[in-house]
Structure formats: structure tokens, C-alpha cells
Amino acid sequence: QLQLQESGPGLVKPSETLSLTCTVSGGSTSSSDYYWGWIRQPPGKGLEWIGSIFYSGSAYYNPSLKSRATISVDTSKNQVSLKLSSVTAADTAVYHCARHQGVYNWFDPWGQGTLVTVSS
Amino acid sequence: AIWMTQSPSLLSASTGDRVTISCRMSQGISSYLAWYQQKPGKAPELLIYAASTLQSGAPSRFTGSGSGTDFNLTISSLQSEDFATYYCQQYFRFPYTFGQGTKLEIK
């Protein structure tokens, strides 16, 4: 059964770069059938898609993040990473990774998520 | 971006009730719509994809309908485990977008 687990610092200072890793088990990030996405959820609010990546490194991003997001994949470690630069308090959220089959597709399954707080 | 209006934002109902949640798109998306259930502190779980296809393992009391710009999620007879927050998501075009969510609470 596919499982995704997010990890990374729970506290990041304003203006710094948020870095998270999603470790995939029970499946392979090198599969040509799937994309791997990041979605975030500010406390008490809704869901926002950040971006998605294919095993080849081809990635798509939400323009709302104004090019601050970078997603990468390390197939040797079976991991997907997210970097978000120049963070502010508005970036405080639970960050989830999730899989989707093909470019235009639904997310399933999702990781549990990890809370990142931006504060000095 | 494709904007989504999900309603209601809060729905109070009782066990056994039939309820419907609506999701309206700012432009047509054919049937490229998914519905998720999220419980507090948990990740969203897929219920419905392609507007009306029930995800394997999801209870048959959940039904999705609609195409184009107007979609519904109906729960035929509420069970205690259904009280949660529900989100719609379009995957017709980047950026993927989600509805604002509907919190289903016990009346």
C-alpha cells in the first residue's frame, strides 16, 4: 500500500526558505504513471495546490506563489522535495504531499501532512 | 485560474438525513472534478473522481453528479462518521483549485 510521509522543520523564520521532504513507501517515484504534488492548508482554512512534478523532473507550479516554489524528485531515495523561498507568516500551513496519475488528475493518496510555522 | 464556489460553507444535519453539497465553477470543466472528505487532524481522502465515480472503498451512500459548471455531492443517509469537512477540486486546468470547503456538523 502506497504511503507518503512529509518531514522537515516545524519552524521557519520570515524571509528564509522552507524545505520539506516527502518520502514515498510502497511505490516508486520513478514510475512513469504518476505525478507527485504538494498541497498546503493554512490553519482553519482551505486547500491550495502548490505544484506537481514528474519523475523526469518536469514540474508545474501555482502562479500564485510567484515563482517562490521549487519541487524536485530524487528517485534514488524515493523522495520528493519542496522548497519555498522568502516565506512570511502567510506561508504558515500544514503541507501535504500527494500522488496523482497523469497531469490532469485527482490526488490519491495524501500524506498526513506536516505543520510549518513561520515566525521569528 | 478557474474559481470555484462551494456551498454551503456550514451544514447542520442529523444522522439519517440526506444532504447535498454544491460546487459551481467559473467556467466549464467537463467532468474533471473530485470530492474529498477531511476529518480534523487528518489528510483529505478521495471520495469521488470524474464527477461521479465512487472511489474504491468509499461508501455507496456518497453520490457525485453534474458536469460543465455545476456539481453536487449527495450523502443519502448520514452516518456518524460522515460528519467532516468536504472539498471539491477541479483538475481540468492548471492551477488545480479547490472549493472553500463545507463543514458538515451534527445538528
Interface residues (C-beta under 8 A of the other chain):
Chain A: G37 G46 L47 E48 W49 Y60 Y61 N62 P63 S64 H96 A98 H100 Y104 N105 W106 F107 D108 P109 W110 G111 Q112 G113
Chain B: A1 Y32 A34 Y36 K42 A43 P44 E45 L46 Y49 Q55 Y87 Q89 Y91 F92 R93 F94 P95 Y96 T97 F98 G99 Q100 G101
